[in-house]
């Protein structure tokens, strides 16, 4: 089963990896969905949305985990049952849970104030975002459970090596407008930003820009599938995506240094969400098209409802065996 997010909640997509009909059913009415995650140490799936952070063991029944701020944009898990939530405005919270039964009883969230003390904190804003920033992504790699990595829109990448208590800025060399951040390894991160696709192999101490030579510099999504990094981009921001000259592209990076174009069935649609189904890439576009890349080529597997305020600018996807 594929779990997909849109601006009107979470949807269960069944039949995408088979030969039968594909069905799309809304399972959570939560407003815009920013992230869908399965997390080490916890069963089920988490949905970070503009109306809260939700958890479900079966992608059918959902519990609001009552993060102190309503707009939750990112979620991750660390060692010892730690659950992290990143919000808009840009704050980071942590709670502990020994198992999922504590979710219904209520979690005790604590703000990790160290992130507010970073030297660049007062710069985290964008006029068209109401002069606010949001923690767009949070990650903990299982090989380095004490390290927490956040990507901030607009504010860059920052790293903690003590479970989120103190922080170091790793924003030099990477664009501050972070849309999606992926941890390929404990020290290898890839950032899809509003002005380029960036990779680091030393936990953000230095960054390499991967999209040099291409006109598409507005990257919205990134994922690693079977050792290959895929990223979706367009020439400019979301308001231009339906223009005749939007010219979106899907890219692949196989060597950690260079990009190549990936042809797919909807070349005029911007890829805004990606995941894998049994090792195969699945991608969703700003118009709601869901595509699956099989060994013998692409298939258009279905569509999601994406009309409205966000116009499909985020369509997170997650393969889930619930």
N, C-alpha and C positions, 0 to 999 in steps of 0.2 A: 504494500500500500504506500502511496505517496501522500504526504501531508503538505498542503500548499496554503500560503497566506495571500491575502489581497487587502484592499482597503475596507472590506466589510466583514472580515473575520477569517477563520481557519476553515479549510475545506479538506475533506478526505477524497482522494482520487484513487479509485480502484480499477483494476484491469489494464493499467498502463504497461505492464510487463508481460502481458499475454496476448492471445489472438482474439479474445472476445471483446465485447463493447466496453468502452471506458465510461465510468460514471463519476460525476462530481457532486458531492453533497456537503453543504455547509454544516460543520459540527460545532462551531463556536462563533457567536455574534459578539465580536469584541472590538469593532472598529479596525483601523489600519494595523496590520501586523508587520513588525519590523524584523523579527528574528524567530526562527523555529530551530530548536536544538534538542538532541538527545545528549545526555551528560553522563560521564563516568561516575559511578557510585549511586546513581538513581535510576529507577525504572521509569518508563514512559517518556513523554515528550513535553517540552516547555515552549510556550508561546509568549514572546515579549511584544506587547501591543501598546497602543496609545490609551487603552483603558485599564492597563494593569499587566502583571505577570501571571500567567496561568499554567497549570500543570494538569496532565491527563495520563492515566496509566494505559488507556486504550484508544486515545484520540477520539473519544465520544463524550464522556463525562469529564467536565473541567472544574478545577478549583482555582479561585483567585488567591494568590499568595500574599496579597496585601502589602506590597512594597510601600514605604512611606510616601513616595511620589507616584502619581498615577501613570504618567507616561514612561513606560519602560521600553528601552530600545535595545537592550542587550542582556544576555544571561550566560553564566558559565559556572562550572563546579570545580572545586579544589579538593585537596586531601582533607580527611577528617570530617566529611559531611558539609563542607563549606559550599554555600550557594551565593553567587555574586549577581547583582543586578545593577545595570547602568541605566541612567535615566536622562530625561530632558526636563528641566535644565541639567547641566552636566554634573551629576553626583554619582557616587558609587557606594553601594550598600552590600553588607554581608550578613548571612544568617547561617545557623548550623541546624542540621537535621540528621538524625541517625537513620531514618527511613522515611518513606513517603507518608506513613500514617501521621506524622507530625504536621503535614501540610494542612490537613483539615482542622487540627487543633489550633493552628496559628503559629507563625514563626516570629522570633524576636530579631528584628532587623537592627543593625548598627551601621551608622555611616562611617566609611573609611575617610577620615578627614584629611589624611595626608595628600590626597590628590588635589585638594583645594589649596594646598600650600606650594604647589609647583610654581616656579618663577614666571612662567608664561600664562598663568591662570587668568589674569585680567584681560588677556588678549583673545580669549576664546569667545568669539562672537562673530556674527555676520548680520549686516543690516537687514537683509531680506529674510532672515530667520528670527526677526524680533530682537536682534542683538543678543541672542542666546546661542548656546552650544549644547550638544548632546553626546553622551557616551554611546557611540554607534556600535562598538563591538567590545567584547570582553572575552579573553581566552586564557586557559590554563592548559599547558601541554602535559600529558601524563608522565613524560620522562623528566619533567622538572616541576613537580607539584607545588613548590613554593613560589614559583614565578607567575605573576599575573600581568597580562599585557592588555592595554586598552587602546582603542582607536577613537579619537574624538573628532566630531564634525561641528565646528571648525576648531581644531586645537592640536592635531598631530597624534603621534604615537608616544606612549609612556609605559615604563616597565617598573614593576615592583618585584623584589626578590625575597620579600618577607611576608608573603600572603596578603599584600595590599596595605600594609601599615605605612611604609615609606616608599617614595617614588623617585625615579630618575627620568628626566626628559630624554627621549630618543627621537626628537623631531627634526634634527638637523639633516638635511639631504632628502627629506620626504615632504610632499605637499601636506599642508595642514588640514585640507578638506577631505577627511577620511570617510569613505562611504562603506567599505567593507574591508575587514582585516582577516587574514587566514594564517594560522600557524601550521607550516609544513613540517617543522621539527621544533625542538626546544629553543633553537637559536635562529631558525629560518622563518621569516615572516614575509608575507606579500600583502601590500596595501593597494586597494583600488581607490583612487582619489579623484577629485574634481579636476586635477591637472596632471594626470599621468598614472602609470602603473609602476610600483616600486617594489624591490626585493632587498632584503637584508639577510646575510648569513652569519651575522655576529650580534644578534639580539638588538638590532637597531643602532649600533655604534656607527655604522656606515650603511649607506643605501645606494643601490644601483637602479637607475631608471631603465625600464625594459621597453618602453614604447617609442624610443627615438626613431625617427624616420617615418612615423605614421601621423596622419592628421587627426585621428580620433584620440583625443586626450582626456575626454570626460568618461572615466571608468566608474561603472556602477556596481559590478558584481565580480567576484573571483572565487574560485574553488580549485582544489587539487583532487584529481581522480586518477588512480592508478599511476601515480608518479608524474602526471602531466598537470600543469597549471593552466586553467582556462579563465578568460576574463572577457566580460562584455563591455563595450564602449560605444560612444557616439561622439559627434563633433562638438556638441555643446550640451547645455543643461536640459532638463526635462521638458521645458516649454517648447523646445524646438524639435522634439522627436517625431512629430507628425508632419513636419515640413518635407517638401519633396527632396531637398538636399541635405536631410539629416545624416545620411550615409553611415549608419551604424555598422559595427563589425564585431565578430566573435573571434578572439585570438587564442592561440595555444602557445605555451612555453615549455619546451621539452628539455632544454639544456641549462635552465636557470639564467640565461643571458639574453636570448633573442626571442622575438615573437614571430608567429606565422599566422596568416589568416585561415579561418576554418569556415568552409562553405556550409550553409544549412538552408532548410526550406523556406525560411522567412527572412530574407536578407534586408528587408526594409523595416524590421522591428528590432528594437534594442533589447538585448538579453539582460534581464534584471534579477534573475534568480537561478541558481544552479545547485544540483546535488548529484548523487549517483544512485543507481538502482542496480545492485549486484555487479558493481564495477563498470557500469555503463553510464555515460553522461546524460543527464536529463536537464533541460533548460526551459525556462519560462520567459516570455517577453512582455514588454510594456502593454501590449494589446491582449495579453492573456493566453497566447498560444503556448501549449506545452509540447515540447519536442524531445524525442528519445533517440540517442545515437547508438544504433546497434552495429555489430560487426559488418553487416551488409549494407549499412547506410542509415540515414535519418528516416524517422517516421514522425508525422504530426499525430500526437496521441490524444489530444483533447484541448479544452480551452477553459479558462477561469474568468469569473466576473471581475472586471477591472475598471469599469467606468466610474467617474467621480473625481473627488478632490485630488487624489494622488495620481490619477490617470495611469495606474499600474507602474509607478516609478519604483516600487518595491514589490516583488512577488517571490518571497522566500519559499524554498522547497526543502523537503526532508523525506528521505526514505525511512519508513518506520514499520517494524514488525510487531505491531500491537495486537 
